[in-house]
Amino acid sequence: MRTITAQDTPIAPGRTLRSVRSRIIFTVMLFGLAFAGLSVRVVDLGLSAEASAWSAARSGAADMLPARADIVDRNGTLLATDLKTISISANPQKVQHSGEAAQQLAQVLGGVDPAVLEHRLSSTSSFAWIKRKVTPEEQHAVNQLGIPGITFRDEIQRLYPQGSLTAHVVGYNSIDNEGLSGLERAFDEELRDRAADNEGPLRLALDMRVQHAMHEELGAAMRQFNAAGAAGIVMDARTSQVVALVSLPDFDPNDPGSAAADRQYMNRASQGVYEMGSTFKTYTMALALEHGVASMDDAYDATHPIQISRFTIRDDHPKARWLNLPEIFMYSSNIGTARIVADAGNGLQKDFMQTLGLLNRPDFELPETGTPMVPENWRNVQSMTVSYGYGIAVSGLQVANSIAALVNGGTLHRPTLLLNPDARDDISRQVISAETSEQVQALMRLVVEKGTGRNADAPGYLVGGKTGTAEKSTYGGYNRDALVTSFVAAFPIDDPQYVVFVMLDEPKGNESTYGFAGAGWTAAPIVRGLVPRIAPLLGVAPSKDDSHPMTRELVRMITPEVRS
Amino acid sequence: MKHISLITFLILLVVSYGFYQLQYEVELRQDRVAKLENQIAQDKADIKVLEAEWALLSRPKRLQQLSDRFLELAPIDPSQIRSVDELAMREEHLEGAAFAPRQEKAPTGEDETPPALAVAEVPSVGAERLPLVPVFNRGAGQ
């Protein structure tokens, strides 16, 4: 900056005045510029991010919410959400009479042991929890006590409004909001990221209405047959999206410690693997028809039981004659199925099972996804037992998914619980031809029309399916009285839209079933009760036809005198 | 010279007052922004509580219990579901009669019908009345 100095003085007065004036104007302009700069800065400060940082520091705990994104079903029904709650803590150094304080607190707070509390309050640390996640009433009561050193903290609580209905799918969190099971665990990080980035809820393929219907029907069947457990899956036959997945007994994820027995935590639908029994005959039929091992009118000798090494393969309802393919399937003949697979060869069978995803742990979102138990050696004996569902244990999820592929025209998809699964994960591929798929449909309808699955026939919805009754293996053999009964169905079978899998663990027969506990008596009726309830919800119109066109042909192939 | 100082001083006064006002205004607005943000966060938290409550109150199990208790609704029977093509009273069947002015009384005495039935009847002329076909059973229509 220029200043007026002694050098400038000996100049003429007129010039001096002009010169001084111009200098003053220059100075004023300089100041003006500086002030303009300052005012710009002030406006800038007022509008800049500092303002929001300031206000954020002032606002309260509501900003904590949510730590995890919500989980909703396909219709937007809330399955899991974060709510603000209060936890009570103390600074033991500031609590004066720890014994008295502990007594008072224990009186107003449920589930708190005064002795434990006193121990905590008399510690030398400066922090101790008194009770976490209390109700507003409890908070009020503690506040009324007015004990010094007690503080209230805002915390986040995960709420599962659907309760036990989603226990095995959604799972639950630890008290510190870390996913411990189910999707809460599988998507632990994703749920946090979604909440942080405000990306909205995690949307599942489940439909709570269908889930409820399945839950209720399974529960009723479990009580009726005094079963130890039950599982059920409803799956979209064309996409393998899981619309319902239920495992009983279950627990309340809002209070996960409340479950009395470990078996309540077991997910029998996707985690538990079971020898499924005769539902596996569907795979044997598909194998034979797909690879030209046998055609529908080929007959096999089911006159006598088969002796192979130390096993005897016999039929539950022996017809003691030659049976063609439809008859083998509808009467669920173990002998016939074993003979078919003997023709096919064990290598072909193993490959086929592999293709259907029955030999590996399925790629599924739930951490509780079971690994199948498959024979170590796949020799003739194993091949024969596998053909009718023994010596191999798979999960209900695997059965539902592979049956979906067999009936939907032959395309196997990756099973998923998400409504919009990542497209990159799609592994869908053709596993059997459309022609074979139609034959499988016809066979499954035959079972419901004329065979072991008649109790599954829900009028109007053209159910097709297959029963599976398996004795549970015990040490060194099989227990005739401990059964796993299952029924896998698809509807409407002439154009399958949904696959239903239901399973009962150790059902007992009663008067209504004449003492029988087989799948036709215990599992099949669940499907008959369920399908008419869920079909309208799922937008499946009743069928005008009362049979599958090809099933009519199959019915004509059945030997007349045994038609009942 | 005197004027310049005075003007400068006045400008200074005006500018500082302006800045003071601006600053004050900014602070007020920041306060308001903070309050609004607080309110939004609080409202969002309240909405979450209400949504959770709604989910609790609309649990399928609870709805079913309430329905069993207060409503006489049963699951839809397949026979109650029909497609539009199956409806008997479609426009082409009626040959425009549905849009004709309704006749209070039938032209001939013998054609008179009880009033209860007449409500549900297709407007008709003489004997060319269309038969009523029961399409839905009782309780259908959802």
Interface residues (C-beta under 8 A of the other chain):
Chain A: V20 R21 I24 V28 F31 G32 F35 L38 S39 V42 V43 L45 G46 A51 S52 W54 S55 A56 R58 S59 G60 A62 D63 L65 P66 T77 L78 L79 T81 D82 L83 K84 L159 P161 Q162 G163 L165 M208 R209 Q211 H212 A213 E216 P459 G460 Y461 P532 R533 P536 A541 P542
Chain B: M1 I4 T8 I11 V15 G18 F19 L22 Q23 V26 R29 Q30 V33 A34 E37 N38 A41 Q42 K44 A45 K48 V49 E51 A52 W54 A55 L56 S58 R59 P60 K61 Q64 P75 I76 D77 P78 S79 I81 S83
